[in-house]
Amino acid sequence: MKKILLLSIFIITALIGRSQDIKFTVNGLKDTTIYLAKYFGEKLYYADTSYSKNGEFHFDGAKHPSGVYAAIIPGPKIVQFIIDNEKVDLVLGDEDNIVETMTINKSKNNQIFYNYIKYMAENRKVSTEKNRIWAEEKDKKKKNALQEELKALNTKVNDYQKAIFKNNPDLFIGKMIGMSLDIDLPKIPKDKNGNIIDSSFLYNYNVAHYWDNVDLTNEDIVRTPAFHSRLEKYYSKQVMLQIPDSIIKYTTNLIKRTKEGTTTFQYIVHFVTNKYERSDIMGMDAVFVNMADTYYCPKPTTKAFWMSDESLDKVCGRADKLRPLLIGAPAPRIILTDSTEKKWIDFYKIAAEYKILYFWDPNCGHCKKTTPKLQNLYESKFKEREIEIYAIAKATGDDFEAWKKFIRDNKLTFTNVGLTKSVYNQAQKDARMYIPQYTNLQSLNYTDTYDIYSTPRIFILDKDNKILFKQLSIAQLEEILDHLQGFDDAVKLYPKEDKENTDTH
């Protein structure tokens, strides 16, 4: 009986030892419900609930992993603090002046955290004022002196951050500040004559060592906005070349430094996939397809443990739709009729140095402006330079007559085809009337085949029908084809300066 009693005392003591009381005292706070929110990247999510009495409320820190959290006080007022395997005792003097009136009785993390916030605010104020004076200063010597002062201020702040990172490697605050630090770049290697050996050395070094101060195997790092900010900056023009192959290479290396099945792995994979699925930059869909093929699909072997079957179906289906349309891929073959509905035209059989696939709708406002410009380019430049245009129009129902009228009124002389009224109606009854004798299924479903969710859409193909460029405006189309054929100095009929010519829709 004595041994059982001793064992019970040991268990109770152990449980008490693991308890990490998070205590808040807020002057003047009424008795009310208080919510705890946790950061997951840049966003806050519900984590816990407490109730304040006489201005005091508590949370159990042992229930929550290390990270930046926020107590939500009615107002609402957000009081940020750190949970990191320690007891916390914070006293807030004024809800309207959180940083200045915060007293930390317990918690080394939060003491450093609030000192850091104050320090950065003070120096930001100094920097803003010096920049204002610099902008107004006319004297060159004084401007240069102010510039040096700003550099010195920046160095001082950077040294302060480095000190926190270096002196607190085991605290969450140290890890968090480490994510805010730019790495120190070495000198550019030069030969004995002082010539730079590799002009891309600093770029390659920065991208390769960007994450040196971050332990990517530690799941706690995702529970602070600092991680999201660093990730966002990594994929910006500020750090990385916006080239699909480069992004895929460095993303693969980055994810390999995490542990599969962790929240860090999840966060990076989701961030990159989401960013490049929505990107408006030409060719970036290759990154999305690579992410889908590597981490999401096929479903039976998926690494995306956080995804439902329905969500996986959407990602994999989207990747399947985009894969045939990637730059460098053979353009899906289209065979449709001209406006007579008697002549079937296959763009694969059109001989040209370059081909333009143009998807449009005769009742689309933007198409009505773009199509005549395309005709002008064709007659003025493209036709004589062996550039052919294969224009696919919406021509079903009432659009059929509108299509033919637009061709006549605008004297369109390039190849015009469409999924015409009678072909569409007959294909709805029995597509075998046309397949495979005249056309194929992907032609009859061309909007799905080419992911045409809006018009106009422009693709440039080479003579072998491989996709070279897509998602182009008229101005971009003209500039690219002039460049490809060595006519960079040719007068531009639709220069970029004209906003109407650079908008994409």
C-alpha positions, 0 to 999 in steps of 0.5 A: 500500500505504501508503494502505491501511495508513493507512486501516486504522489510521483505521478501527481508531482510529474503532472504538476511539473508539466503544467505551464501556467499562462497567467494574464492580469489586465488592469480594468478588465471586466469579467468576460470570456477570453479566447486564445488564438494560435498562429499557423503561418500568417493567420490566427486560428482558435486554440482555447477559451478562458474566463477572466475574473477580477482582471485575471485569466489563465491558459494551460501552456502544456496543451499548446506547442511552442509558437506565437499566440494571441489572447483576444480581449473584448474590443477586440484587442490582440495581445501577442505572446510566446508559449514555449515550455515555460510558465508565463506571468504577464501584466497589462496596464493599458489595453490601448497601449499594449507594448509600452504597458506590458510587464513580464513577471515570468517568461524569458521568451516574452521578456526578450520578445517585448524588448525586441518589439520596443527596440524595433519600433524605436529604431523604425521611428528614427529611420523614418525620420532620417529618410524624410530628412534625406529626401528633402535635403538638397546638399549632396554632402549632407545627403551622403552623411545621412545615408551613412547614418542610415547604414549604421542604424541598419547595422546596429539593428542587424547586430541586435537581431544576431545577438538574440539569435546567437544567445538564445538558440534553445528559446523560441524567440531565438528561432523566430528572430533567426528567421528574420535575418538575412544571411551574410554574403561572402565576397564575389570571387575574382581572378588575379586580374580582379575580374569577377569569375562568376556573375551569378555567384551571389545569387546562387549563394543566397538562394542556396544558403537562405535557410541556414538560420532555420531548422526546417525539421522543427515543426514549431517554426510554422507557428509564427508569421516570421516563417510565412514572411521568410517563405514569401520573400524566398519565392519573390523576385527579390530572392529567386529568379522567376523561372519554373525550372529554377523554382522547381529545383530549389523547392525540391531541395527545400522540402527535402530539408523538412521531415515528411509528415510534419506541419513544416512539410505540409506548410511549404508544399501547400504554400508553393502549390497554391501560389503557382496554381494561381500565378498569372506569370506565364509558364508557372503552371509547370511548378503547380503540375510538378508539385501535384505529381510529386506530392499529391498524385496519384491518390493511393500514394499521396504525401499530402496527408492533410488533404481530403479525397475530394480535394485531392481529386481537384488538385490531380484533375487540375494538373491533368488538365494543365499538363498538356498545355505546359510550355514545351509540350506539343499543342493538343491537335484541333480540327474544326470547320470554317464558316461554311461548315464544309471544310475541316481545317487541321492546324497541324497541317498548316505550314508556317515558321510560327503559328498563333492559336487564338481563342475568341468569342464574337460577343466578347467585348475584349475580343472585339477590340483584340481581333481587328488588331490581330488582323492588322498584325497579320496583314502588316507583318506576320503573313509575309514572315510565315506566321499563320493564325489559327483562330478558334471562335465560339460559334454555337447557337446565336454566336454562329451568325455573329461570328460570320458577320464579324469575319465579314465586317472586319475582313479577317483573312487568317484561318477562322474555324469554330465549333459551329452551330450544326456540328455542335447540334449533331455532335450532341446527338452522336459524335461518331458522325465526325469522329474519327473521320473528320475530327477528334474529341479534344477538338469538339471539347476545345474549351476544356482541352485548352482550359479556355475559361475566358477570352481572348487567349493567345498561344504561340507555337513553333513549326513543330506545333510545340507551345512556346508562349501563352497568356499573351496580350497583343503587345506581348505577341508582337514584341515576342514574334519580332524578337524571335525572327530578329526584328527587334527594331521593327516599329511596334503597331501596338506598343506596351505603353498603350494600356489597352494593348497590355491588359490580359483578360 
